[in-house]
Amino acid sequence: MKLRLRQIALAVTNLDAAKLQASEILGLGPAYQDPAIVRYGLCNAVYAIGSTFLEFVSPITENTTVGRLLNKQGGDCGYMVILQTDAADAARARIDAAGVRLADQLDRGGAGFMHLHPKDVGGTLLSIDYMPQWSDWEWAGPDWQRSATHGEAITGVGISALAPETMARRWKEILGRPIEHYDHLARMRLDEGELRFEPLAGCGNEGFHAFDLHSPRAAQLRENAARHGCLTADGNIELFGMTLRLV
């Protein structure tokens, strides 16, 4: 069963502000807005970064899951990690065997998703998605290839945990991938990308808090971030409540 990191979703309090930062700092755009997401009380923007995707979601109604997460985390934060598989039935079998409930699911013409309940997984909302073809990605609209940046990709995510090793073992049980240890972290390699399980920083909450961006434009992105006051001393970018690591 193949698994790759295909999309990450960030919860933001102000979608227009996030889109402006994505344009001015990360040089992304235009974004696709999915009309179907309104049924969750949300609006969104999806950016193609190579063949991976960055999504912002923001509440437009009261009492949404995203709204409650924003309140809990105190502002913009990670919301969902989306993996793509080429074997949906095998993935579902592992999910069931691990005793994980589905928070939501969809199957539409061979494209679908399984949103795993965060309380049964730990760390963040995890979705396992599938498409008719490995290169497809319906959630980004019909023309995402035209707006995709070239030579770039989201290549990793960092998930903070009170007990990183325990969380890593749980994800291993669900996804069937081994855990490796290097640079003092538990890591799971995917067919494309990796997941890292990291200790909590300060007094923060558990959750998806960082992602890696492979980009030949790294120097330019750091210059942009410096102008906007969000470049860290170690060359990372603090944006959208996340640590964006340029690799």
C-alpha positions as CSV (number, residue, x, y, z in Angstrom):
1,M,0.0,0.0,0.0
2,K,1.4,3.3,-1.1
3,L,1.1,6.4,1.1
4,R,2.2,9.9,0.4
5,L,1.9,13.3,2.0
6,R,-0.4,15.1,-0.4
7,Q,-2.0,18.1,1.4
8,I,-2.0,20.0,4.7
9,A,-4.9,22.1,6.0
10,L,-4.4,25.1,8.3
11,A,-7.1,26.7,10.3
12,V,-7.0,30.5,10.1
13,T,-9.1,33.2,11.7
14,N,-9.0,35.5,8.7
15,L,-8.9,33.9,5.3
16,D,-8.2,37.1,3.4
17,A,-5.2,37.9,5.5
18,A,-3.8,34.4,5.1
19,K,-4.2,34.5,1.4
20,L,-2.4,37.9,1.3
21,Q,0.5,36.4,3.3
22,A,0.5,33.4,1.0
23,S,0.9,35.7,-1.9
24,E,3.3,38.3,-0.5
25,I,5.6,36.0,1.5
26,L,5.3,32.6,-0.2
27,G,4.6,33.8,-3.7
28,L,1.6,31.5,-4.1
29,G,-1.6,31.9,-6.1
30,P,-4.2,31.9,-7.4
31,A,-6.1,29.6,-5.0
32,Y,-9.0,27.3,-5.6
33,Q,-12.1,27.8,-3.4
34,D,-14.1,24.6,-3.0
35,P,-17.9,25.3,-2.9
36,A,-18.6,21.9,-1.2
37,I,-16.9,23.0,2.0
38,V,-19.7,25.4,2.9
39,R,-21.6,22.4,4.2
40,Y,-19.1,22.3,7.1
41,G,-19.6,26.0,7.9
42,L,-16.3,26.9,6.3
43,C,-14.7,28.7,3.4
44,N,-11.3,27.7,2.1
45,A,-8.4,28.4,-0.3
46,V,-6.3,25.6,-1.8
47,Y,-2.8,26.3,-3.3
48,A,-0.9,23.9,-5.5
49,I,2.8,23.6,-4.5
50,G,4.2,21.3,-7.1
51,S,1.9,18.3,-6.8
52,T,1.3,18.9,-3.1
53,F,-1.3,21.3,-1.6
54,L,-1.6,23.9,1.1
55,E,-5.2,24.6,2.2
56,F,-6.5,27.3,4.5
57,V,-9.9,26.8,6.2
58,S,-11.8,29.4,8.1
59,P,-15.3,29.4,9.8
60,I,-18.2,31.3,8.3
61,T,-20.8,30.0,10.8
62,E,-20.9,29.6,14.6
63,N,-20.0,26.4,16.4
64,T,-17.8,24.7,13.8
65,T,-15.1,22.2,14.6
66,V,-12.5,24.6,13.1
67,G,-13.8,27.4,15.2
68,R,-13.5,25.4,18.4
69,L,-9.9,24.4,17.4
70,L,-9.0,28.1,16.8
71,N,-10.3,29.0,20.2
72,K,-8.5,26.1,21.9
73,Q,-5.2,26.9,20.2
74,G,-5.5,30.6,20.6
75,G,-5.3,31.5,16.9
76,D,-4.1,30.1,13.5
77,C,-2.9,26.5,13.8
78,G,-2.6,23.2,12.0
79,Y,-5.9,21.5,11.3
80,M,-5.5,18.4,9.1
81,V,-2.8,16.2,7.5
82,I,-4.0,14.5,4.4
83,L,-2.3,11.4,3.0
84,Q,-3.0,9.7,-0.3
85,T,-3.2,6.0,-0.8
86,D,-3.5,3.7,-3.8
87,A,-5.3,1.0,-1.8
88,A,-8.3,2.4,-0.1
89,D,-9.7,-1.0,1.0
90,A,-6.4,-2.0,2.6
91,A,-6.2,1.4,4.4
92,R,-9.8,1.0,5.7
93,A,-9.0,-2.5,6.9
94,R,-6.1,-1.2,9.0
95,I,-8.3,1.7,10.3
96,D,-11.0,-0.8,11.4
97,A,-8.4,-3.2,12.9
98,A,-7.0,-0.3,15.0
99,G,-10.4,0.5,16.3
100,V,-10.4,4.0,14.8
101,R,-13.7,5.7,14.2
102,L,-14.4,7.8,11.1
103,A,-15.4,11.4,11.7
104,D,-16.4,11.8,8.1
105,Q,-16.1,9.9,4.8
106,L,-16.9,10.4,1.1
107,D,-16.7,8.2,-2.0
108,R,-17.6,10.0,-5.3
109,G,-16.7,8.5,-8.6
110,G,-13.6,6.8,-7.3
111,A,-12.4,9.9,-5.4
112,G,-12.9,9.8,-1.6
113,F,-11.6,10.4,1.8
114,M,-11.7,8.9,5.3
115,H,-11.3,11.5,8.1
116,L,-10.1,9.6,11.2
117,H,-11.4,10.8,14.5
118,P,-8.7,12.8,16.3
119,K,-9.5,11.2,19.7
120,D,-8.7,7.8,18.3
121,V,-5.5,8.9,16.5
122,G,-3.9,11.7,18.5
123,G,-2.1,14.8,17.4
124,T,-4.3,16.1,14.6
125,L,-7.1,15.3,12.2
126,L,-5.7,12.7,9.8
127,S,-7.4,12.0,6.5
128,I,-6.6,9.1,4.1
129,D,-7.7,10.0,0.6
130,Y,-7.8,8.2,-2.7
131,M,-8.2,9.2,-6.4
132,P,-9.0,7.4,-9.7
133,Q,-5.4,8.1,-10.8
134,W,-2.4,8.6,-8.5
135,S,-1.7,12.1,-10.1
136,D,-5.3,13.3,-9.6
137,W,-6.4,15.6,-6.8
138,E,-10.0,16.6,-7.1
139,W,-10.0,18.8,-4.0
140,A,-7.9,21.4,-5.7
141,G,-10.2,22.0,-8.6
142,P,-10.0,21.1,-12.3
143,D,-7.1,23.4,-13.3
144,W,-4.7,23.2,-10.4
145,Q,-1.8,22.2,-12.7
146,R,-1.9,25.7,-14.3
147,S,-1.3,27.5,-11.0
148,A,1.1,25.0,-9.4
149,T,4.5,26.3,-8.4
150,H,7.3,24.2,-10.1
151,G,10.1,22.3,-8.4
152,E,8.5,22.6,-5.0
153,A,6.8,20.3,-2.6
154,I,5.6,20.0,1.0
155,T,7.8,17.3,2.2
156,G,7.1,16.8,5.9
157,V,5.0,17.7,8.9
158,G,5.8,18.1,12.6
159,I,3.2,16.9,15.1
160,S,3.8,17.9,18.7
161,A,2.8,15.4,21.4
162,L,2.9,15.1,25.2
163,A,4.3,11.5,24.6
164,P,5.8,11.5,21.1
165,E,6.8,7.8,21.2
166,T,3.3,6.7,22.2
167,M,1.7,8.8,19.5
168,A,4.2,7.5,16.9
169,R,3.3,3.9,17.8
170,R,-0.4,4.7,17.4
171,W,0.2,6.2,13.9
172,K,2.3,3.1,13.0
173,E,-0.6,0.8,14.0
174,I,-3.0,2.8,11.8
175,L,-0.7,3.4,8.8
176,G,1.5,0.3,8.9
177,R,4.7,2.2,8.4
178,P,7.8,1.7,10.7
179,I,9.1,4.3,13.0
180,E,12.7,5.4,12.7
181,H,14.7,7.5,15.1
182,Y,17.2,10.2,14.1
183,D,18.0,13.7,15.2
184,H,16.4,12.7,18.5
185,L,12.9,12.4,16.9
186,A,10.5,9.6,16.0
187,R,9.9,9.7,12.3
188,M,7.7,7.9,9.8
189,R,8.8,7.8,6.2
190,L,6.1,7.8,3.5
191,D,6.5,7.0,-0.2
192,E,6.7,10.8,-0.5
193,G,7.3,12.9,2.6
194,E,7.6,12.2,6.3
195,L,5.8,12.6,9.6
196,R,7.7,13.7,12.7
197,F,6.5,13.3,16.3
198,E,8.0,15.9,18.5
199,P,7.9,16.9,22.2
200,L,5.6,19.8,23.1
201,A,7.3,23.2,22.9
202,G,6.7,25.4,26.0
203,C,3.2,25.1,27.3
204,G,1.6,24.5,23.9
205,N,-1.1,22.0,23.1
206,E,-0.7,18.8,21.1
207,G,-1.2,19.3,17.4
208,F,0.2,19.7,13.9
209,H,2.6,22.7,14.3
210,A,5.2,22.6,11.5
211,F,5.7,21.7,7.9
212,D,8.7,21.5,5.5
213,L,8.8,23.2,2.2
214,H,11.3,22.1,-0.4
215,S,11.8,25.1,-2.7
216,P,14.5,26.4,-5.0
217,R,13.2,29.9,-4.0
218,A,14.3,29.5,-0.4
219,A,16.5,32.6,-0.4
220,Q,13.7,34.7,-1.9
221,L,11.2,33.4,0.6
222,R,13.5,34.2,3.5
223,E,13.9,37.8,2.2
224,N,10.1,38.1,1.9
225,A,9.7,36.8,5.4
226,A,12.3,39.1,6.8
227,R,10.5,42.1,5.3
228,H,7.3,41.0,7.0
229,G,9.0,40.3,10.4
230,C,8.3,36.6,10.4
231,L,11.8,35.1,9.7
232,T,13.4,33.3,12.7
233,A,17.0,33.4,13.7
234,D,17.5,29.9,12.4
235,G,16.1,30.7,9.0
236,N,12.6,29.3,9.4
237,I,9.4,31.2,8.8
238,E,6.7,31.7,11.5
239,L,3.4,32.1,9.7
240,F,-0.2,30.9,10.1
241,G,0.6,29.7,13.6
242,M,3.1,27.3,12.1
243,T,6.9,26.9,11.8
244,L,7.6,26.7,8.1
245,R,11.0,24.9,7.6
246,L,12.6,25.6,4.2
247,V,14.6,22.6,3.0
